[in-house]
Amino acid sequence: MTPSAATGRPPALRWVLALTAVAGLVVALDQLVVATALDTIRRDLGASMADLEWTVNAFGLGFAALLIPAAEFGDRIGRKRAYLSGLLLFAAASAGCALAPTTGVLIGARAVQGAAAALLSPAALALLTEATPPRRRGAVMGLYAAVTGLAVVGGPLVGGAVAQGLAWQWIFWINVPVIAVVVPLARAVLTEHTGRPTPPDVPGIALAATSMFALVWALVRSGSAGWGSAEVLGTLVAGVVALAAFAVRQATAAHPMLPTRLLRQPAFAAGNLSALLLTASLFGTVFFLAQYLQVALGHSPLGAGLRFLPWTATLFLIAPVAGRLQDRIGPRALICAGLLLQGAGMLWIGANAHQHQGYGASVAALVLSGAGTSMAMPAQQTTVMTAAPPALMGKAAGTFTTVRQLGGALGIAVMAAVFGSVGGEASPAAFADGFSAAVTAAGALALVGAVFGLLAPGRRRAAVPDDPAGDGTGHAVQEELGAH
């Protein structure tokens, strides 16, 4: 019998994993699916390079600015309710993207998609973590990363195939029927969880949203306006000041939105900082690699998507194995080794592009880089979520996802600046030169992330009793994916 919230029993872990992974899949897919469709969108809507960057970054801007406040909101209204609300808003925003007649409308709808994702993602990750016994979190997070990794595998491929075979609008329409199926299942299966009731930290919420919005805005605008412009410098300084004020507020507030005891934990810092740099390297590379394959190497959108597979398919294949291994050896080795492989692969690709070699020369480098990403991602998730007590899992998930979104914007901004300083769009050769320098920068970001990974826990200590409620009752949670 299908588990139901009405039975009073926790749902089977496999159901929670499937439903929350679908949320991660939908969100990640819409971050990446536009990459190989950008050239088609440019021709259809007359978009400039700046418009294309905003088509990608508007999603990240709404997502990053609202993640921590949305996680706090989800803790209050209930994580299941936040998950369902986020799904419905995401479906509506996806339809808005598909119907957009201009780039301005498309960018606005993408921002609403990001806001919906901010409500959906931390709630989904918190629901999954609460349902998983501590000693199984490595394996389950590996499966979660693998399923959501289908977006990495399929995003560029689906975007290219749809843009070439149908129309770019269908990369957004596809979300609507998927969500229509998931919502009634989630209503029937998931149980509600909330954080501990405390007065809302309104100044903290405002400062968190302001700081993330300003920082991401500065990163997004740095490419077109320039790092030295008043706009970029002003918003960057405002973001840093707001972030510092947020930290002071959390240290002094009676009921902080993000307790400082989380921020002081080395494991929490290691997972977030390494994820920031891994995501910067990953998303910046996706943005430029899709265009490099088409502009410099002359492949079609579908052809470009297919050529992503040696890199992205490794996430689906390796992440579950890495997750199970993590339960035995701890996350530190996987985070450090994974980021080292990611960095080495990017440096290899950069060298090949500098020498104007063909795609075949970089296949092994793509596999190497993808294997590294697949090792590090689930270990980072587990490190952050395990560092948080159950009552703070929503906030921990919101912080982790915020950091990843900030990393994505940082990676695109840094790589765009490097690309523009070395190469350009004047010719395929100029694009290859810019891409070579940009992807080399991506490799450097990953290598720095490996250093922060050293702060992560090593071998797993003795398991603590399962207490998903965080209330000392220690009630049982299903330990097998197939249990009812």
C-alpha positions as CSV (number, residue, x, y, z in Angstrom):
1,M,0.0,0.0,0.0
2,T,1.3,3.5,-0.8
3,P,2.4,5.2,2.3
4,S,0.4,8.2,3.3
5,A,0.5,11.1,5.7
6,A,-2.9,9.9,6.9
7,T,-1.6,6.7,8.3
8,G,0.4,8.4,11.0
9,R,3.6,6.5,10.0
10,P,6.6,8.0,8.3
11,P,6.6,7.5,4.5
12,A,8.9,4.9,3.0
13,L,12.3,6.4,2.3
14,R,12.2,5.5,-1.3
15,W,9.1,7.6,-1.8
16,V,10.6,10.6,-0.1
17,L,13.8,10.2,-2.1
18,A,11.8,9.9,-5.4
19,L,9.6,12.9,-4.8
20,T,12.3,15.2,-3.4
21,A,14.8,14.2,-6.2
22,V,12.2,15.2,-8.8
23,A,12.2,18.7,-7.2
24,G,16.0,18.8,-7.5
25,L,15.8,17.5,-11.0
26,V,13.3,20.1,-12.2
27,V,15.2,23.0,-10.6
28,A,18.6,21.9,-11.8
29,L,17.3,21.1,-15.3
30,D,16.0,24.6,-15.7
31,Q,19.3,26.1,-14.7
32,L,21.1,24.1,-17.4
33,V,18.6,23.3,-20.1
34,V,18.9,26.8,-21.6
35,A,22.7,26.5,-22.2
36,T,22.5,24.8,-25.6
37,A,19.3,26.7,-26.6
38,L,20.9,30.2,-26.1
39,D,22.0,30.6,-29.7
40,T,18.4,29.7,-30.9
41,I,16.9,32.1,-28.3
42,R,19.3,34.8,-29.5
43,R,18.2,34.4,-33.1
44,D,14.5,34.1,-32.3
45,L,14.2,37.0,-29.9
46,G,17.1,39.2,-31.2
47,A,18.9,38.8,-27.9
48,S,22.4,40.2,-27.2
49,M,25.1,38.4,-25.2
50,A,24.1,40.5,-22.2
51,D,20.5,39.3,-22.7
52,L,21.6,35.7,-22.8
53,E,23.6,36.1,-19.6
54,W,20.5,37.6,-17.9
55,T,18.4,34.7,-19.2
56,V,20.7,32.4,-17.3
57,N,21.4,34.6,-14.3
58,A,17.9,36.0,-13.6
59,F,17.0,32.5,-12.4
60,G,20.1,32.5,-10.1
61,L,19.4,36.0,-8.9
62,G,15.9,35.2,-7.7
63,F,17.0,31.9,-6.4
64,A,20.0,33.2,-4.4
65,A,18.4,36.3,-3.0
66,L,15.4,34.4,-1.5
67,L,16.8,31.1,-0.5
68,I,17.6,31.8,3.2
69,P,14.3,33.8,3.8
70,A,12.4,31.1,1.9
71,A,13.9,28.3,4.0
72,E,12.9,30.3,7.2
73,F,9.4,30.7,5.7
74,G,9.2,26.9,5.0
75,D,10.2,26.1,8.5
76,R,7.2,28.1,9.7
77,I,4.5,27.1,7.3
78,G,5.8,23.5,7.1
79,R,8.3,22.0,4.7
80,K,5.8,19.9,2.9
81,R,3.6,22.9,2.3
82,A,6.6,25.0,1.1
83,Y,7.6,22.1,-1.2
84,L,4.1,22.0,-2.8
85,S,3.8,25.8,-3.1
86,G,7.2,26.0,-4.7
87,L,6.2,23.3,-7.3
88,L,3.0,25.1,-8.3
89,L,4.7,28.5,-8.6
90,F,7.5,26.9,-10.6
91,A,5.0,25.4,-13.1
92,A,3.3,28.8,-13.5
93,A,6.6,30.6,-14.1
94,S,7.7,27.9,-16.6
95,A,4.5,28.6,-18.6
96,G,5.4,32.3,-18.5
97,C,8.8,31.6,-19.9
98,A,7.4,29.5,-22.7
99,L,4.9,32.3,-23.6
100,A,7.4,35.1,-23.4
101,P,7.3,37.3,-26.6
102,T,10.5,39.3,-25.7
103,T,13.7,38.8,-23.8
104,G,12.5,41.2,-21.1
105,V,9.5,39.0,-20.4
106,L,11.6,35.9,-20.5
107,I,14.1,37.3,-18.1
108,G,11.3,38.3,-15.7
109,A,9.7,34.9,-15.8
110,R,13.1,33.3,-15.2
111,A,13.4,35.4,-12.0
112,V,10.0,34.1,-10.8
113,Q,11.2,30.6,-11.6
114,G,14.2,31.3,-9.3
115,A,11.9,32.5,-6.5
116,A,9.9,29.3,-6.8
117,A,13.0,27.2,-6.7
118,A,14.1,29.1,-3.5
119,L,10.9,27.9,-1.8
120,L,11.1,24.4,-3.2
121,S,14.7,23.3,-2.9
122,P,15.6,23.7,0.8
123,A,12.2,22.2,1.7
124,A,12.9,19.2,-0.4
125,L,16.4,18.6,0.9
126,A,15.3,19.1,4.5
127,L,12.4,16.6,4.0
128,L,14.8,14.0,2.6
129,T,17.4,14.5,5.3
130,E,14.8,14.2,8.1
131,A,13.6,10.9,6.6
132,T,17.1,9.4,6.4
133,P,18.9,7.7,9.3
134,P,22.3,9.3,9.9
135,R,24.3,6.2,9.0
136,R,22.5,6.0,5.6
137,R,22.8,9.7,4.6
138,G,25.9,9.2,2.5
139,A,24.3,6.5,0.3
140,V,21.0,8.4,0.1
141,M,22.6,11.7,-0.8
142,G,24.6,9.9,-3.5
143,L,21.3,8.6,-5.0
144,Y,19.8,12.1,-4.7
145,A,22.8,13.6,-6.4
146,A,22.6,11.0,-9.1
147,V,18.9,11.6,-9.8
148,T,19.3,15.3,-9.8
149,G,22.4,14.7,-11.9
150,L,20.1,13.6,-14.7
151,A,19.6,17.4,-15.2
152,V,23.4,17.8,-15.7
153,V,23.3,14.8,-18.1
154,G,20.1,15.8,-19.8
155,G,20.0,19.6,-19.6
156,P,22.4,20.5,-22.4
157,L,21.2,17.5,-24.5
158,V,17.5,18.2,-24.0
159,G,18.0,21.9,-24.6
160,G,19.8,21.2,-27.8
161,A,17.4,18.6,-29.1
162,V,14.3,20.6,-28.3
163,A,15.8,23.9,-29.7
164,Q,16.8,22.1,-32.9
165,G,13.8,19.7,-33.3
166,L,10.9,21.7,-31.9
167,A,11.2,25.2,-30.5
168,W,13.1,26.6,-27.5
169,Q,9.8,27.3,-25.7
170,W,9.3,23.5,-25.1
171,I,12.3,23.4,-22.7
172,F,10.0,25.2,-20.3
173,W,6.6,23.6,-21.2
174,I,8.0,20.2,-20.2
175,N,7.9,21.2,-16.5
176,V,4.1,21.7,-16.5
177,P,3.0,18.0,-17.0
178,V,5.8,16.7,-14.7
179,I,4.7,18.9,-11.8
180,A,1.0,18.1,-12.5
181,V,1.9,14.4,-11.8
182,V,4.1,15.1,-8.8
183,V,1.9,17.4,-6.8
184,P,-1.0,14.9,-6.0
185,L,1.6,12.2,-5.2
186,A,3.4,14.5,-2.8
187,R,0.2,15.5,-1.1
188,A,-0.6,11.9,-0.4
189,V,2.8,10.6,0.5
190,L,4.9,13.2,2.4
191,T,4.4,14.1,6.0
192,E,4.6,17.6,7.4
193,H,7.6,18.9,9.3
194,T,8.3,22.3,10.8
195,G,11.2,23.9,12.6
196,R,11.0,25.0,16.3
197,P,8.6,27.9,16.6
198,T,10.5,31.1,17.4
199,P,9.7,34.8,16.7
200,P,10.7,35.7,13.1
201,D,14.0,37.5,12.7
202,V,12.7,40.1,10.3
203,P,15.9,42.2,10.2
204,G,17.9,39.0,9.5
205,I,15.6,38.0,6.7
206,A,15.8,41.5,5.1
207,L,19.6,41.6,5.4
208,A,20.0,38.1,4.0
209,A,17.9,38.8,1.0
210,T,19.6,42.2,0.4
211,S,23.1,40.9,0.7
212,M,22.5,38.0,-1.7
213,F,20.6,40.1,-4.2
214,A,23.4,42.8,-4.3
215,L,26.2,40.3,-4.5
216,V,24.7,38.3,-7.3
217,W,23.7,41.5,-9.1
218,A,27.3,42.8,-9.0
219,L,28.6,39.5,-10.3
220,V,26.0,39.3,-13.1
221,R,26.7,42.9,-14.2
222,S,30.4,42.7,-13.9
223,G,30.9,41.4,-17.4
224,S,28.9,44.0,-19.3
225,A,29.3,47.0,-17.0
226,G,32.9,46.3,-15.9
227,W,34.3,45.6,-12.5
228,G,35.4,49.2,-12.1
229,S,31.9,50.7,-12.8
230,A,30.0,52.6,-10.2
231,E,27.1,50.2,-10.5
232,V,29.2,47.0,-9.9
233,L,31.4,48.5,-7.2
234,G,28.4,50.1,-5.4
235,T,26.3,46.9,-5.4
236,L,29.3,44.8,-4.4
237,V,30.1,47.0,-1.5
238,A,26.4,47.1,-0.5
239,G,26.3,43.3,-0.6
240,V,29.4,42.9,1.6
241,V,28.1,45.5,4.1
242,A,24.7,43.8,4.3
243,L,26.3,40.4,4.7
244,A,28.5,41.7,7.5
245,A,25.4,43.2,9.1
246,F,23.6,39.9,8.7
247,A,26.5,38.1,10.5
248,V,26.4,40.6,13.4
249,R,22.7,40.3,13.6
250,Q,22.8,36.5,13.8
251,A,25.5,36.7,16.6
252,T,23.4,39.1,18.7
253,A,19.7,38.3,18.0
254,A,17.7,36.5,20.7
255,H,16.2,34.3,18.0
256,P,18.6,34.3,15.0
257,M,17.5,33.0,11.7
258,L,20.8,31.2,11.1
259,P,22.3,30.3,14.5
260,T,26.1,31.1,14.7
261,R,26.8,27.7,16.1
262,L,26.2,26.3,12.6
263,L,28.6,28.8,11.1
264,R,31.3,28.0,13.6
265,Q,31.4,24.3,12.7
266,P,34.3,23.4,10.4
267,A,32.2,20.7,8.7
268,F,29.5,23.2,7.8
269,A,32.1,25.7,6.5
270,A,33.9,23.0,4.5
271,G,30.8,21.8,2.8
272,N,29.6,25.3,1.9
273,L,32.9,26.8,0.8
274,S,34.0,23.8,-1.3
275,A,30.5,23.8,-2.9
276,L,30.7,27.5,-3.7
277,L,33.9,26.9,-5.7
278,L,32.8,23.6,-7.3
279,T,29.6,25.2,-8.5
280,A,31.4,28.3,-9.8
281,S,33.7,26.0,-11.8
282,L,30.8,23.8,-13.0
283,F,28.2,26.4,-14.0
284,G,30.7,28.8,-15.6
285,T,32.0,25.9,-17.7
286,V,28.5,24.8,-18.8
287,F,27.7,28.3,-19.9
288,F,30.8,28.7,-22.1
289,L,31.3,25.1,-23.2
290,A,27.9,25.0,-24.9
291,Q,28.7,28.1,-26.9
292,Y,32.3,27.0,-27.6
293,L,31.1,23.7,-29.1
294,Q,28.7,25.7,-31.4
295,V,30.6,28.9,-32.2
296,A,34.2,27.7,-32.3
297,L,33.8,24.0,-33.3
298,G,30.7,24.4,-35.5
299,H,28.4,21.8,-33.9
300,S,24.6,22.1,-34.0
301,P,22.7,22.6,-30.7
302,L,21.9,18.9,-30.6
303,G,25.4,18.0,-31.5
304,A,26.7,20.2,-28.7
305,G,24.4,18.6,-26.2
306,L,25.5,15.1,-27.2
307,R,29.1,16.1,-26.7
308,F,28.4,17.0,-23.0
309,L,27.7,13.4,-22.2
310,P,31.2,12.1,-21.5
311,W,31.4,14.9,-18.8
312,T,27.9,14.8,-17.4
313,A,27.0,11.1,-17.5
314,T,29.6,10.4,-14.9
315,L,27.4,12.1,-12.3
316,F,24.7,9.6,-12.8
317,L,27.1,6.7,-12.7
318,I,29.6,7.6,-10.0
319,A,27.6,9.7,-7.5
320,P,25.7,6.7,-6.0
321,V,29.0,4.7,-5.6
322,A,30.7,7.8,-4.0
323,G,27.8,8.2,-1.6
324,R,28.1,4.6,-0.3
325,L,31.8,4.9,-0.1
326,Q,31.4,8.1,1.9
327,D,29.6,6.3,4.7
328,R,32.8,4.3,5.3
329,I,35.7,6.7,4.7
330,G,34.1,10.1,5.4
331,P,33.5,13.0,3.1
332,R,36.9,14.7,3.3
333,A,38.8,12.4,0.9
334,L,35.9,12.6,-1.6
335,I,35.6,16.4,-1.6
336,C,39.3,17.0,-1.9
337,A,40.0,14.3,-4.5
338,G,36.9,15.2,-6.4
339,L,37.8,18.9,-6.7
340,L,41.4,18.0,-7.7
341,L,40.0,15.9,-10.5
342,Q,37.6,18.6,-11.6
343,G,40.4,21.2,-11.6
344,A,42.8,18.9,-13.5
345,G,40.1,18.2,-16.2
346,M,39.4,21.9,-16.7
347,L,43.1,22.8,-17.0
348,W,43.5,20.0,-19.6
349,I,40.5,21.3,-21.6
350,G,41.9,24.8,-21.5
351,A,45.2,23.6,-22.8
352,N,43.5,21.8,-25.7
353,A,41.4,24.8,-26.6
354,H,44.5,27.0,-26.5
355,Q,46.1,24.7,-29.1
356,H,42.8,24.8,-31.1
357,Q,42.5,21.0,-31.0
358,G,39.2,19.3,-31.8
359,Y,36.6,17.9,-29.5
360,G,38.1,14.4,-29.4
361,A,41.2,15.6,-27.7
362,S,39.1,16.7,-24.6
363,V,36.9,13.6,-24.2
364,A,39.2,12.1,-21.5
365,A,39.5,15.4,-19.7
366,L,35.7,15.7,-19.7
367,V,35.4,12.2,-18.1
368,L,38.0,13.1,-15.5
369,S,36.3,16.3,-14.6
370,G,32.9,14.7,-14.4
371,A,34.2,11.9,-12.1
372,G,35.6,14.5,-9.8
373,T,32.3,16.5,-9.6
374,S,30.4,13.2,-9.0
375,M,32.6,12.4,-6.0
376,A,32.5,15.8,-4.4
377,M,28.8,16.8,-4.8
378,P,27.1,14.2,-2.5
379,A,29.9,14.5,0.1
380,Q,29.4,18.3,0.3
381,Q,25.6,17.9,0.7
382,T,26.0,15.3,3.5
383,T,28.7,17.3,5.3
384,V,26.5,20.4,5.5
385,M,23.2,18.6,6.4
386,T,24.8,16.3,9.0
387,A,26.3,19.3,10.7
388,A,22.8,20.6,11.4
389,P,20.4,19.4,14.1
390,P,17.0,18.3,12.8
391,A,15.3,21.6,13.8
392,L,17.8,23.6,11.7
393,M,17.9,21.4,8.6
394,G,15.7,23.7,6.6
395,K,18.0,26.6,7.4
396,A,21.1,24.5,6.6
397,A,19.6,23.4,3.3
398,G,18.7,27.0,2.5
399,T,22.2,28.2,3.3
400,F,23.8,25.4,1.2
401,T,21.7,26.0,-1.8
402,T,22.2,29.8,-1.5
403,V,26.0,29.3,-1.5
404,R,25.7,27.1,-4.6
405,Q,23.6,29.7,-6.4
406,L,26.1,32.4,-5.5
407,G,28.8,30.1,-6.8
408,G,27.1,29.7,-10.1
409,A,26.8,33.5,-10.6
410,L,30.4,33.9,-9.4
411,G,31.7,31.3,-11.9
412,I,29.9,32.9,-14.9
413,A,31.0,36.4,-13.9
414,V,34.7,35.4,-13.4
415,M,34.8,33.4,-16.5
416,A,33.1,36.1,-18.6
417,A,35.6,38.6,-17.4
418,V,38.5,36.3,-18.3
419,F,36.9,35.5,-21.6
420,G,36.5,39.1,-22.6
421,S,40.0,40.1,-21.6
422,V,41.7,37.3,-23.7
423,G,39.3,36.5,-26.6
424,G,35.8,37.5,-27.9
425,E,33.1,36.7,-30.4
426,A,34.7,38.2,-33.4
427,S,35.7,34.8,-34.9
428,P,35.8,31.1,-34.0
429,A,39.5,31.4,-33.2
430,A,39.0,34.4,-30.9
431,F,36.2,32.6,-29.1
432,A,38.5,29.5,-28.6
433,D,41.2,31.8,-27.1
434,G,38.7,33.3,-24.7
435,F,37.2,29.9,-23.8
436,S,40.7,28.5,-23.1
437,A,41.5,31.2,-20.6
438,A,38.0,31.0,-19.0
439,V,38.0,27.3,-18.5
440,T,41.6,27.5,-17.1
441,A,40.1,29.9,-14.5
442,A,37.4,27.3,-13.8
443,G,40.1,24.8,-13.1
444,A,41.8,27.2,-10.6
445,L,38.5,27.7,-8.8
446,A,38.1,24.0,-8.3
447,L,41.7,23.6,-7.0
448,V,41.1,26.3,-4.4
449,G,37.9,24.4,-3.4
450,A,39.9,21.3,-2.7
451,V,41.9,23.2,0.0
452,F,38.6,24.1,1.8
453,G,37.6,20.4,1.6
454,L,40.4,19.6,4.1
455,L,38.1,21.0,6.8
456,A,35.5,18.3,6.2
457,P,35.2,15.3,8.5
458,G,37.4,12.3,7.9
459,R,36.4,8.8,8.8
460,R,32.9,8.5,10.2
461,R,32.6,8.4,13.9
462,A,30.2,6.0,15.7
463,A,26.7,6.5,14.6
464,V,24.4,8.5,16.9
465,P,20.8,7.3,17.6
466,D,18.3,8.3,15.0
467,D,16.3,11.2,16.2
468,P,14.6,12.8,13.1
469,A,12.4,15.0,15.2
470,G,15.2,16.6,17.1
471,D,13.1,16.4,20.2
472,G,14.8,13.6,22.1
473,T,12.1,11.0,21.4
474,G,14.3,9.0,19.1
475,H,11.4,7.6,17.2
476,A,12.1,5.1,14.4
477,V,12.7,6.0,10.8
478,Q,12.7,3.5,8.0
479,E,16.2,2.3,7.4
480,E,15.7,0.5,4.1
481,L,14.7,2.2,0.8
482,G,12.1,-0.5,0.2
483,A,10.6,-0.5,3.7
484,H,7.0,0.5,4.3
